[in-house]
Amino acid sequence: MRTFVAGQEAFGDIEFTELALGIDVDLFRGPLESETGDDRAAREDAARDVLADLVAMGEAGDEIAGWDALYADALTRTVPFLRSVRALRSGTGEAA
């Protein structure tokens, strides 16, 4: 079965979410692989700018942008499971 959002085919849950909500999950959550400090700083700066725009649009009456802002803000507080397990294994030797 194929899934389409706004005329574009979604090839998985993450892509479906991105197309449906218009939010790049990796921008706010971070990639599943490690990233350099410079890459992380640039991504977080861009995420803050996009989040500020979404909040402003939501406050101006765009209900969808308001909900997108809440979702994006929640994503900034998550750590992908695989990345957290790798950090635990390499840092303390627990969770083998």
Secondary structure, 3 states (H helix, E strand, C coil): CCEEECCEEECCHHHHHHHHHCCCHHHHHCCCCCCCHHHHHHHHHHHHHHHHHHHHHHHCCCHHHHHHHHHHHHHCCCCCHHHHHHHHHHHHCCCC
